[in-house]
Amino acid sequence: MNELDDKDRLLLAALRADARQSLVELARHAGLSRSAVHERIRRLEARGVIAGYTVKLGIDRERPGVEALIAVGFQQGRNCDHIVPHLTGIPNVVTCWSLAGPTDLMLLVECASNGELDTVRRQIATTPGIATVQTHVSLRTHFDRRS
């Protein structure tokens, strides 16, 4: 992302706001021609800066009933290579971040209910190599810029 210029950043911000915008709309927003926008987007995709496009649901009943962040600490001598493959098999774990500091991983978990969250939390806590698990339940989303 270091090699992005101001026009690339403008395009990425516009796509984050609404990835369904036409090339003409994006061109107008960035002050470029339609063909220049098309080429820049193609280049950003090829470089992996744009990894894909998705749907963001806006209706609360379509969203998971419970979202939580789960902070994970490893046992001595364990690392991501030991733990992450186990977590990829848990479909409720939708995002997994490595962290610097006392917490080794932060997991975003989406569940239909608190009971399901409890089951998923226990599944994570009993994963070989995990020493500590702290669960932080989300009460409300004030904003979410992820696509």
C-alpha positions in Angstrom: 0.0 0.0 0.0 3.0 2.3 0.3 3.2 2.7 -3.5 -0.3 4.2 -3.8 -0.7 7.7 -5.0 -3.5 10.2 -4.1 -5.7 9.1 -7.0 -5.4 5.4 -5.9 -6.4 6.4 -2.4 -9.4 8.4 -3.7 -10.5 5.4 -5.7 -10.1 3.0 -2.8 -12.1 5.3 -0.5 -14.9 5.6 -3.1 -15.0 1.8 -3.6 -15.1 1.3 0.2 -18.1 3.6 0.4 -19.9 1.9 -2.5 -18.1 -0.8 -4.6 -21.1 -0.8 -7.1 -20.2 2.7 -8.5 -19.7 2.8 -12.2 -16.4 3.6 -13.8 -17.8 6.9 -14.9 -18.8 7.8 -11.3 -15.4 6.7 -10.0 -13.7 8.7 -12.7 -15.7 11.8 -11.8 -14.9 11.3 -8.1 -11.1 10.9 -8.8 -10.8 13.5 -11.6 -9.6 10.9 -14.1 -10.9 9.5 -17.3 -13.0 6.3 -17.4 -10.1 4.3 -19.0 -7.6 5.6 -16.5 -9.8 4.5 -13.6 -10.3 1.1 -15.3 -6.6 0.6 -15.7 -5.9 1.7 -12.1 -8.5 -0.7 -10.7 -7.1 -3.5 -12.8 -3.6 -2.7 -11.5 -4.8 -2.5 -7.9 -6.5 -5.9 -8.3 -3.4 -7.5 -10.0 -1.2 -6.3 -7.1 -3.6 -7.6 -4.5 -4.4 -4.2 -3.1 -8.0 -4.9 -4.0 -8.5 -8.5 -3.0 -12.2 -8.8 -3.9 -15.7 -7.4 -3.6 -18.4 -8.4 -1.3 -21.9 -7.8 -0.1 -22.5 -5.9 3.2 -25.9 -6.7 4.7 -27.8 -3.8 6.2 -30.8 -5.5 7.6 -30.3 -6.3 11.3 -32.3 -9.6 11.2 -29.9 -10.8 8.4 -26.9 -10.1 10.7 -25.6 -12.5 13.3 -27.4 -12.2 16.6 -24.1 -12.0 18.6 -20.7 -10.6 17.5 -17.7 -11.0 19.8 -14.0 -10.3 19.8 -12.1 -13.2 21.4 -8.5 -12.5 22.6 -6.3 -15.6 22.5 -3.0 -16.2 24.3 -0.7 -19.1 23.3 1.0 -21.6 25.5 4.8 -21.3 25.8 6.5 -22.4 22.6 3.3 -22.2 20.5 2.8 -19.8 17.6 0.3 -19.0 14.8 1.6 -22.0 12.7 0.3 -24.3 15.5 -3.0 -22.6 16.3 -4.4 -20.9 13.2 -5.0 -24.1 11.2 -7.3 -25.4 14.0 -9.2 -22.1 14.0 -9.9 -22.1 10.3 -12.1 -25.1 10.8 -14.5 -23.1 13.0 -16.9 -21.4 10.7 -18.1 -18.9 13.3 -14.5 -17.4 13.4 -14.8 -14.9 10.5 -11.6 -13.0 11.0 -8.3 -13.8 12.7 -5.7 -11.1 13.4 -2.1 -11.7 14.8 -1.3 -9.0 17.4 1.8 -7.6 19.0 1.7 -7.6 22.8 0.3 -9.9 25.5 -2.6 -11.0 23.2 -1.4 -13.3 20.4 -4.6 -13.4 18.3 -7.8 -11.5 18.1 -10.8 -13.4 16.6 -14.0 -11.9 15.3 -16.7 -14.4 16.0 -20.3 -14.2 14.7 -23.0 -16.4 16.3 -26.8 -16.7 16.2 -27.1 -16.7 20.0 -25.2 -16.4 23.3 -25.5 -20.2 23.7 -23.8 -20.7 20.3 -21.1 -18.2 21.3 -20.5 -20.2 24.5 -20.1 -23.4 22.5 -17.7 -21.7 20.0 -15.7 -20.1 22.9 -15.3 -23.5 24.5 -14.2 -25.0 21.2 -11.5 -22.2 20.9 -10.4 -22.5 24.5 -9.8 -26.3 24.1 -7.7 -25.9 21.0 -4.3 -27.4 21.6 -1.7 -24.7 22.3 -4.2 -22.0 23.6 -3.5 -20.9 27.1 -6.0 -18.0 27.6 -9.3 -16.8 26.1 -11.0 -13.6 26.8 -14.4 -12.8 25.2 -15.6 -9.3 24.5 -19.3 -9.2 23.3 -20.2 -6.4 21.0 -23.3 -4.5 22.2 -23.7 -2.2 19.2 -21.9 -1.2 16.0 -21.6 2.5 15.7 -19.9 2.3 12.3 -18.1 -0.4 10.3 -15.9 0.6 7.3 -15.2 -3.0 6.3 -16.7 -4.2 3.1 
